[in-house]
Amino acid sequence: MNIKQEFVVARPTNVVWDFFQDVPDVAQCLPGANLTGQGEDGSYEGNLSVKLGPMSAAFEGNCVVIPDQAALSATIEGKGVDKKGGSRGQVKVVYTITAEGTGSKVLVDADVTLSGPAAQFGRTGLINEMSKRLIGEFVDCLEAKLGATSAEEADSIRAGEVRGISLFFSSLWNWFKRLFSNGER
């Protein structure tokens, strides 16, 4: 499944680019993500906990980040396994940062492949709705880190936990509203 999102950050492109190059800081802003280490090959190891309504998955895996500073873009390739639930996931994310007034627009294009029990949620528009909400939380965290007045303050700022049931039902509600509003046109 393909997920495309965009958001605007009220900071210049060089500041946003520098933030995105600090993978541990980025991981702290991803709801449910936890960076656990870095391999000798430059890859990052970590886990991602996801709660989708009644189902939870805790993916353990790794990713590689390939930056292109000239284009203010990067490719992230990752894969993980939920050993307890039997789900697997692969993702390829390309993000690009462009100037937007005095701030920056970040375009995110993700290709996600899920297998196992988690795959049932990839068959609806719910994943897109949930990703919008998670991106919103990511941006709030990013803005707070960039607005911190000290390194200690910035380091203490982290994304909140993914609140599975409320996230699922609010996303489901928004998906239904869009589905029915599109049908009325």
C-alpha positions in Angstrom: 0.0 0.0 0.0 1.2 3.5 -0.7 0.8 6.3 1.8 1.5 9.9 0.9 1.5 12.7 3.4 2.8 16.2 3.5 3.2 18.7 6.3 4.6 22.1 6.9 7.2 23.0 9.6 7.6 26.6 10.7 11.4 26.4 10.3 13.8 27.0 7.3 14.8 24.0 5.2 18.3 23.8 6.5 17.1 23.5 10.1 14.5 20.8 9.2 17.1 18.9 7.1 19.6 19.0 10.0 16.9 17.6 12.3 16.1 14.8 9.9 19.7 13.8 9.8 19.7 13.1 13.6 18.0 9.7 13.4 17.8 9.2 17.3 15.9 12.6 17.5 13.6 11.6 14.7 12.9 8.2 16.3 11.9 10.0 19.6 9.2 11.8 17.6 7.7 8.7 16.0 4.8 7.5 18.1 5.5 3.9 19.2 9.1 3.9 17.9 12.2 3.0 20.0 15.7 3.1 18.6 17.8 0.4 20.2 21.1 0.6 18.4 23.2 1.2 15.3 24.9 -1.5 13.3 28.4 -1.3 12.1 27.1 -0.9 8.5 25.3 2.3 9.5 21.8 0.7 9.7 19.6 1.4 12.7 18.0 -1.2 14.9 14.8 -0.7 16.8 11.2 -1.6 17.4 7.8 -0.1 16.6 4.7 -0.9 18.7 1.4 -0.5 16.9 -2.1 -0.8 18.3 -4.8 -1.2 15.7 -8.1 -1.5 17.6 -8.1 -5.0 19.2 -4.8 -6.0 17.6 -1.3 -5.0 18.7 2.0 -5.6 17.0 5.5 -5.0 18.2 7.8 -5.1 15.2 11.5 -5.6 15.7 13.8 -4.8 12.8 16.2 -2.4 11.2 16.4 0.3 8.7 18.9 2.1 6.5 18.8 5.8 5.8 20.2 7.1 2.5 20.4 10.9 2.4 20.7 13.1 -0.7 21.7 16.5 0.7 21.8 18.2 -2.7 18.1 17.3 -3.2 17.1 17.7 0.5 15.7 14.2 0.2 16.3 10.8 1.7 15.3 7.2 1.3 14.6 5.0 4.3 14.3 1.2 3.8 13.2 -0.9 6.7 11.8 -4.3 7.7 10.6 -5.8 10.8 8.9 -8.8 12.4 6.3 -9.1 15.1 7.6 -12.4 16.7 4.6 -12.7 19.0 1.8 -12.0 16.5 3.4 -13.4 13.3 3.2 -10.2 11.2 5.9 -8.9 9.0 6.4 -5.5 7.5 8.6 -3.8 5.0 8.7 -0.1 4.2 10.4 2.2 1.7 10.0 5.9 2.6 11.1 8.8 0.5 10.9 12.2 2.0 11.7 15.5 0.4 12.0 18.9 2.0 11.2 22.1 0.1 10.8 25.8 1.0 7.3 26.9 1.8 7.3 30.6 2.6 9.6 31.1 5.6 9.1 27.4 6.6 9.5 24.0 5.0 7.2 21.5 3.4 8.0 17.9 3.9 6.6 15.4 1.4 6.5 11.8 2.5 5.9 8.9 0.1 5.8 5.5 1.8 5.4 2.1 0.3 4.3 -0.3 3.0 4.0 -4.1 2.7 2.4 -6.0 5.6 1.8 -9.7 5.9 0.2 -11.8 8.6 -2.5 -10.6 10.9 -1.5 -6.9 10.5 -2.2 -7.1 6.8 -6.0 -7.0 7.3 -5.7 -3.4 8.3 -3.9 -2.5 5.1 -7.0 -3.3 3.0 -8.9 -0.3 4.0 -8.4 3.5 4.1 -7.9 3.2 7.9 -4.1 3.0 7.5 -4.1 6.3 5.7 -6.3 7.9 8.3 -4.2 6.6 11.1 -1.0 7.7 9.4 -2.4 11.3 9.2 -2.9 11.3 12.9 0.5 9.9 13.6 2.1 12.4 11.3 0.3 15.2 13.2 1.8 13.9 16.5 5.2 13.6 14.8 5.1 17.2 13.6 4.0 18.5 17.1 7.0 16.7 18.6 9.4 18.0 15.9 8.2 21.6 16.4 8.6 21.2 20.2 12.2 19.9 19.8 13.1 22.6 17.4 11.6 25.2 19.7 13.4 24.0 22.8 15.7 26.5 24.6 18.3 23.9 25.6 19.7 20.5 24.5 18.4 19.0 27.7 14.9 20.3 27.1 15.0 19.0 23.5 16.2 15.6 24.6 13.3 15.3 27.1 10.7 15.8 24.4 9.2 12.6 23.0 6.2 11.5 21.1 3.4 10.2 23.2 2.4 6.5 23.2 0.1 5.4 20.4 -3.4 5.2 22.0 -4.7 2.3 20.0 -8.4 2.3 20.7 -9.0 6.0 20.5 -6.7 6.3 17.4 -8.5 3.5 15.7 -12.0 4.8 16.3 -11.3 8.4 15.5 -9.5 7.3 12.3 -12.5 5.0 11.5 -14.9 7.9 12.0 -12.9 10.2 9.8 -12.6 7.5 7.1 -16.4 7.0 7.2 -17.0 10.7 7.0 -14.8 11.0 3.9 -16.3 7.9 2.3 -19.8 9.2 2.7 -19.0 12.8 1.7 -17.4 11.5 -1.5 -20.4 9.5 -2.2 -22.8 12.5 -2.0 -21.0 14.4 -4.7 
